[in-house]
Amino acid sequence: MSAHSLHQPSAGPNSYGMTPSWIDPLDLFEGPVLAQRLNTPPRCYHGRVTLNPTRVGCEAGLVSSGVIFPLTQLSGCLVTVTLDIHAVVQSGIPRLLQRALAENGSKLKFTAQGFER
């Protein structure tokens, strides 16, 4: 399909004197650029999933095989995977556990970790 055969919305206000909200005003003046964007595959992917904390290994494995691995097979694809952990303990985190978590995070090369009151 050529860029000229794409349907182009009218470049003016509707009968109510307003430009439809689904039209990016810049696209009204950049028809060929819009056509090129529509024909170009996306270059980036991002996703977020909440894992069951009692099944992290199993669920992370499914995420790895279903999403991460296929992306790593694309030539020139750079994949970054981060793991965010957020825990709330109503009674507070015991001091000994705080120390263990901090030491383990350090040994595991966490780039950020901390505690909040």
Secondary structure per residue as TSV (DSSP state, phi and psi in degrees):
chain	resnum	aa	ss	phi	psi
A	1	M	-	360.0	126.9
A	2	S	-	-83.1	162.8
A	3	A	G	-63.1	-29.4
A	4	H	G	-77.3	-19.1
A	5	S	G	-90.0	-3.9
A	6	L	S	-71.6	143.5
A	7	H	-	-68.1	126.1
A	8	Q	-	-109.1	125.5
A	9	P	-	-65.1	152.4
A	10	S	-	-61.6	141.6
A	11	A	S	-94.5	41.9
A	12	G	S	-147.3	176.9
A	13	P	-	-66.3	153.8
A	14	N	-	-79.0	-173.2
A	15	S	T	-64.1	-14.3
A	16	Y	T	-94.2	3.3
A	17	G	S	81.8	16.2
A	18	M	-	-122.6	143.7
A	19	T	-	-78.8	129.6
A	20	P	-	-54.4	141.2
A	21	S	T	-67.9	-20.9
A	22	W	T	-78.9	-4.6
A	23	I	S	-100.1	122.9
A	24	D	-	-74.6	121.6
A	25	P	G	-52.7	-32.1
A	26	L	G	-67.9	-30.2
A	27	D	G	-68.5	-22.7
A	28	L	G	-63.1	-27.3
A	29	F	T	-106.9	-3.9
A	30	E	-	-126.8	51.9
A	31	G	H	-51.4	-50.1
A	32	P	H	-63.0	-35.4
A	33	V	H	-66.7	-43.0
A	34	L	H	-59.8	-45.2
A	35	A	H	-60.9	-40.4
A	36	Q	H	-65.3	-41.4
A	37	R	H	-62.6	-38.6
A	38	L	H	-69.1	-27.2
A	39	N	H	-95.2	-4.0
A	40	T	S	-96.9	127.8
A	41	P	-	-67.4	152.4
A	42	P	-	-60.9	146.9
A	43	R	-	-100.8	-15.7
A	44	C	-	-127.7	149.6
A	45	Y	-	-131.4	141.9
A	46	H	-	-143.2	148.1
A	47	G	-	-153.3	154.5
A	48	R	-	-139.8	137.4
A	49	V	-	-140.9	144.5
A	50	T	-	-97.0	126.2
A	51	L	-	-101.9	148.2
A	52	N	-	-69.3	121.4
A	53	P	T	-63.3	-18.3
A	54	T	T	-92.0	-3.8
A	55	R	S	-133.7	28.3
A	56	V	H	-55.0	-46.8
A	57	G	H	-57.9	-48.9
A	58	C	H	-64.7	-49.4
A	59	E	H	-68.1	-37.4
A	60	A	H	-65.2	-34.9
A	61	G	H	-63.0	-40.1
A	62	L	H	-66.1	-40.7
A	63	V	H	-63.1	-42.0
A	64	S	I	-61.3	-50.1
A	65	S	I	-73.5	-30.8
A	66	G	I	-88.9	-24.0
A	67	V	I	-127.0	-53.7
A	68	I	I	-67.6	-50.5
A	69	F	H	-58.4	-47.6
A	70	P	H	-59.4	-35.7
A	71	L	H	-67.3	-39.5
A	72	T	H	-67.0	-15.8
A	73	Q	T	-83.1	-10.5
A	74	L	S	-79.4	132.5
A	75	S	T	-61.2	128.5
A	76	G	T	78.6	7.1
A	77	C	-	-82.1	127.4
A	78	L	-	-104.2	119.8
A	79	V	-	-114.2	131.4
A	80	T	-	-120.7	130.5
A	81	V	-	-122.4	126.7
A	82	T	-	-120.4	152.9
A	83	L	-	-119.2	117.6
A	84	D	-	-102.1	134.7
A	85	I	-	-122.0	127.8
A	86	H	-	-132.3	118.2
A	87	A	-	-128.0	136.1
A	88	V	-	-120.7	122.8
A	89	V	-	-117.3	110.1
A	90	Q	T	-57.2	-38.2
A	91	S	T	-85.9	-4.1
A	92	G	-	97.6	153.9
A	93	I	-	-90.0	123.2
A	94	P	-	-58.9	147.0
A	95	R	H	-55.3	-43.6
A	96	L	H	-62.1	-40.4
A	97	L	H	-68.5	-36.8
A	98	Q	H	-56.7	-46.4
A	99	R	H	-63.6	-44.1
A	100	A	H	-63.5	-43.2
A	101	L	H	-62.8	-44.3
A	102	A	H	-62.8	-43.7
A	103	E	H	-66.6	-44.0
A	104	N	H	-64.1	-42.0
A	105	G	H	-60.7	-39.9
A	106	S	H	-65.0	-46.8
A	107	K	H	-62.6	-33.9
A	108	L	T	-86.0	6.6
A	109	K	T	62.6	39.6
A	110	F	-	-58.5	137.7
A	111	T	S	-84.9	-17.6
A	112	A	-	-155.3	140.9
A	113	Q	-	-164.2	157.3
A	114	G	-	178.2	175.2
A	115	F	-	-125.2	149.7
A	116	E	-	-129.4	151.4
A	117	R	-	-90.0	360.0
